[in-house]
Amino acid sequence: MLSLGKSNNTAAGRKYVVRTLAFMSGYTAVNVAAIFGAFDEIIGKPVAWALALAVAAPVAGQLWATLSLMRESDEYVRAVVAKQFIIAAGLAMALATAWGFGESYAGAYHVPNWMIYQLFWACFGLIAPFMRGSSR
Protein backbone atom coordinates (compact mmCIF):
# COMPACT_ATOMS: atom_id res chain seq x y z
CA MET A 1 0.00 0.00 0.00
CA LEU A 2 1.10 3.53 -0.67
CA SER A 3 2.77 5.18 2.27
CA LEU A 4 3.22 8.90 2.10
CA GLY A 5 3.87 9.61 5.75
CA LYS A 6 1.64 12.42 6.93
CA SER A 7 -0.50 12.30 3.78
CA ASN A 8 -2.36 9.28 5.17
CA ASN A 9 -3.69 11.65 7.82
CA THR A 10 -5.27 13.85 5.18
CA ALA A 11 -8.76 13.29 3.81
CA ALA A 12 -7.26 12.21 0.47
CA GLY A 13 -4.94 9.74 2.19
CA ARG A 14 -7.76 8.23 4.25
CA LYS A 15 -9.98 7.91 1.17
CA TYR A 16 -7.13 6.20 -0.67
CA VAL A 17 -6.68 3.65 2.09
CA VAL A 18 -10.42 2.89 2.27
CA ARG A 19 -10.72 2.61 -1.51
CA THR A 20 -7.66 0.39 -1.78
CA LEU A 21 -8.90 -1.91 0.98
CA ALA A 22 -12.32 -2.15 -0.66
CA PHE A 23 -10.99 -2.92 -4.14
CA MET A 24 -8.27 -5.29 -3.00
CA SER A 25 -10.69 -7.16 -0.72
CA GLY A 26 -12.79 -8.00 -3.77
CA TYR A 27 -9.70 -8.90 -5.79
CA THR A 28 -8.44 -11.16 -3.01
CA ALA A 29 -11.83 -12.80 -2.42
CA VAL A 30 -12.29 -13.77 -6.08
CA ASN A 31 -8.72 -15.06 -6.39
CA VAL A 32 -8.88 -17.07 -3.16
CA ALA A 33 -12.17 -18.60 -4.30
CA ALA A 34 -10.54 -19.49 -7.63
CA ILE A 35 -7.52 -21.03 -5.91
CA PHE A 36 -9.82 -23.24 -3.87
CA GLY A 37 -11.69 -24.40 -6.97
CA ALA A 38 -14.89 -22.37 -6.77
CA PHE A 39 -14.79 -21.69 -10.50
CA ASP A 40 -13.22 -24.90 -11.81
CA GLU A 41 -16.36 -25.94 -13.70
CA ILE A 42 -16.35 -22.78 -15.84
CA ILE A 43 -12.64 -22.56 -16.70
CA GLY A 44 -12.17 -22.67 -20.46
CA LYS A 45 -15.82 -21.87 -21.20
CA PRO A 46 -17.12 -18.57 -22.56
CA VAL A 47 -18.73 -17.74 -19.20
CA ALA A 48 -15.23 -17.66 -17.68
CA TRP A 49 -14.84 -14.22 -19.30
CA ALA A 50 -17.17 -12.97 -16.56
CA LEU A 51 -14.69 -14.30 -13.99
CA ALA A 52 -11.80 -12.65 -15.82
CA LEU A 53 -13.62 -9.33 -15.82
CA ALA A 54 -14.60 -9.75 -12.15
CA VAL A 55 -10.92 -10.08 -11.24
CA ALA A 56 -9.84 -7.24 -13.53
CA ALA A 57 -12.44 -4.77 -12.26
CA PRO A 58 -10.85 -4.28 -8.81
CA VAL A 59 -7.48 -3.74 -10.51
CA ALA A 60 -8.98 -0.90 -12.54
CA GLY A 61 -10.67 0.38 -9.38
CA GLN A 62 -7.43 0.42 -7.42
CA LEU A 63 -5.65 2.30 -10.20
CA TRP A 64 -8.55 4.78 -10.14
CA ALA A 65 -8.05 5.09 -6.36
CA THR A 66 -4.40 6.00 -6.90
CA LEU A 67 -5.25 8.54 -9.59
CA SER A 68 -7.92 9.97 -7.25
CA LEU A 69 -5.29 10.30 -4.52
CA MET A 70 -3.23 12.37 -6.92
CA ARG A 71 -6.21 14.54 -7.88
CA GLU A 72 -7.34 15.08 -4.27
CA SER A 73 -3.92 15.67 -2.69
CA ASP A 74 -1.84 18.79 -2.29
CA GLU A 75 0.71 19.75 -4.93
CA TYR A 76 3.68 18.05 -3.25
CA VAL A 77 1.97 14.68 -2.76
CA ARG A 78 0.47 14.90 -6.26
CA ALA A 79 3.89 15.51 -7.79
CA VAL A 80 5.64 12.73 -5.84
CA VAL A 81 2.93 10.13 -6.51
CA ALA A 82 2.63 11.10 -10.18
CA LYS A 83 6.38 10.85 -10.71
CA GLN A 84 6.51 7.54 -8.84
CA PHE A 85 3.52 6.22 -10.86
CA ILE A 86 5.06 7.19 -14.20
CA ILE A 87 8.52 5.79 -13.40
CA ALA A 88 7.04 2.56 -12.01
CA ALA A 89 4.84 2.12 -15.09
CA GLY A 90 7.78 2.68 -17.43
CA LEU A 91 10.05 0.35 -15.47
CA ALA A 92 7.38 -2.37 -15.29
CA MET A 93 6.73 -2.11 -19.04
CA ALA A 94 10.46 -2.25 -19.81
CA LEU A 95 10.97 -5.29 -17.58
CA ALA A 96 7.89 -7.06 -18.98
CA THR A 97 9.04 -6.35 -22.54
CA ALA A 98 12.54 -7.66 -21.83
CA TRP A 99 11.08 -10.80 -20.24
CA GLY A 100 8.70 -11.26 -23.20
CA PHE A 101 11.59 -11.14 -25.62
CA GLY A 102 13.41 -13.57 -23.33
CA GLU A 103 10.45 -15.93 -23.71
CA SER A 104 10.45 -15.50 -27.49
CA TYR A 105 14.17 -15.70 -28.14
CA ALA A 106 15.87 -17.29 -25.15
CA GLY A 107 13.35 -19.88 -23.97
CA ALA A 108 12.63 -18.08 -20.69
CA TYR A 109 9.81 -19.43 -18.55
CA HIS A 110 6.39 -18.03 -19.53
CA VAL A 111 4.97 -15.46 -17.11
CA PRO A 112 1.23 -14.68 -17.42
CA ASN A 113 0.39 -11.19 -18.66
CA TRP A 114 -1.59 -10.34 -15.54
CA MET A 115 1.67 -10.32 -13.56
CA ILE A 116 2.33 -6.81 -14.95
CA TYR A 117 0.03 -5.48 -12.22
CA GLN A 118 2.10 -7.02 -9.43
CA LEU A 119 5.31 -5.98 -11.20
CA PHE A 120 4.05 -2.39 -11.43
CA TRP A 121 3.34 -2.22 -7.68
CA ALA A 122 6.67 -3.89 -6.87
CA CYS A 123 8.43 -1.21 -8.96
CA PHE A 124 6.26 1.48 -7.33
CA GLY A 125 7.38 0.34 -3.89
CA LEU A 126 11.03 -0.21 -4.79
CA ILE A 127 11.49 3.28 -6.18
CA ALA A 128 9.60 4.99 -3.33
CA PRO A 129 12.72 5.72 -1.23
CA PHE A 130 14.27 7.51 -4.19
CA MET A 131 11.24 9.75 -4.76
CA ARG A 132 11.15 11.39 -1.33
CA GLY A 133 14.19 13.60 -1.71
CA SER A 134 13.67 14.15 -5.39
CA SER A 135 12.49 17.63 -6.27
CA ARG A 136 12.85 17.28 -10.05
C-alpha positions in Angstrom: 0.0 0.0 0.0 1.1 3.5 -0.7 2.8 5.2 2.3 3.2 8.9 2.1 3.9 9.6 5.7 1.6 12.4 6.9 -0.5 12.3 3.8 -2.4 9.3 5.2 -3.7 11.6 7.8 -5.3 13.8 5.2 -8.8 13.3 3.8 -7.3 12.2 0.5 -4.9 9.7 2.2 -7.8 8.2 4.2 -10.0 7.9 1.2 -7.1 6.2 -0.7 -6.7 3.7 2.1 -10.4 2.9 2.3 -10.7 2.6 -1.5 -7.7 0.4 -1.8 -8.9 -1.9 1.0 -12.3 -2.1 -0.7 -11.0 -2.9 -4.1 -8.3 -5.3 -3.0 -10.7 -7.2 -0.7 -12.8 -8.0 -3.8 -9.7 -8.9 -5.8 -8.4 -11.2 -3.0 -11.8 -12.8 -2.4 -12.3 -13.8 -6.1 -8.7 -15.1 -6.4 -8.9 -17.1 -3.2 -12.2 -18.6 -4.3 -10.5 -19.5 -7.6 -7.5 -21.0 -5.9 -9.8 -23.2 -3.9 -11.7 -24.4 -7.0 -14.9 -22.4 -6.8 -14.8 -21.7 -10.5 -13.2 -24.9 -11.8 -16.4 -25.9 -13.7 -16.4 -22.8 -15.8 -12.6 -22.6 -16.7 -12.2 -22.7 -20.5 -15.8 -21.9 -21.2 -17.1 -18.6 -22.6 -18.7 -17.7 -19.2 -15.2 -17.7 -17.7 -14.8 -14.2 -19.3 -17.2 -13.0 -16.6 -14.7 -14.3 -14.0 -11.8 -12.7 -15.8 -13.6 -9.3 -15.8 -14.6 -9.8 -12.2 -10.9 -10.1 -11.2 -9.8 -7.2 -13.5 -12.4 -4.8 -12.3 -10.9 -4.3 -8.8 -7.5 -3.7 -10.5 -9.0 -0.9 -12.5 -10.7 0.4 -9.4 -7.4 0.4 -7.4 -5.7 2.3 -10.2 -8.5 4.8 -10.1 -8.0 5.1 -6.4 -4.4 6.0 -6.9 -5.3 8.5 -9.6 -7.9 10.0 -7.3 -5.3 10.3 -4.5 -3.2 12.4 -6.9 -6.2 14.5 -7.9 -7.3 15.1 -4.3 -3.9 15.7 -2.7 -1.8 18.8 -2.3 0.7 19.7 -4.9 3.7 18.0 -3.2 2.0 14.7 -2.8 0.5 14.9 -6.3 3.9 15.5 -7.8 5.6 12.7 -5.8 2.9 10.1 -6.5 2.6 11.1 -10.2 6.4 10.9 -10.7 6.5 7.5 -8.8 3.5 6.2 -10.9 5.1 7.2 -14.2 8.5 5.8 -13.4 7.0 2.6 -12.0 4.8 2.1 -15.1 7.8 2.7 -17.4 10.0 0.4 -15.5 7.4 -2.4 -15.3 6.7 -2.1 -19.0 10.5 -2.2 -19.8 11.0 -5.3 -17.6 7.9 -7.1 -19.0 9.0 -6.4 -22.5 12.5 -7.7 -21.8 11.1 -10.8 -20.2 8.7 -11.3 -23.2 11.6 -11.1 -25.6 13.4 -13.6 -23.3 10.4 -15.9 -23.7 10.5 -15.5 -27.5 14.2 -15.7 -28.1 15.9 -17.3 -25.1 13.3 -19.9 -24.0 12.6 -18.1 -20.7 9.8 -19.4 -18.5 6.4 -18.0 -19.5 5.0 -15.5 -17.1 1.2 -14.7 -17.4 0.4 -11.2 -18.7 -1.6 -10.3 -15.5 1.7 -10.3 -13.6 2.3 -6.8 -14.9 0.0 -5.5 -12.2 2.1 -7.0 -9.4 5.3 -6.0 -11.2 4.0 -2.4 -11.4 3.3 -2.2 -7.7 6.7 -3.9 -6.9 8.4 -1.2 -9.0 6.3 1.5 -7.3 7.4 0.3 -3.9 11.0 -0.2 -4.8 11.5 3.3 -6.2 9.6 5.0 -3.3 12.7 5.7 -1.2 14.3 7.5 -4.2 11.2 9.8 -4.8 11.2 11.4 -1.3 14.2 13.6 -1.7 13.7 14.2 -5.4 12.5 17.6 -6.3 12.9 17.3 -10.1 
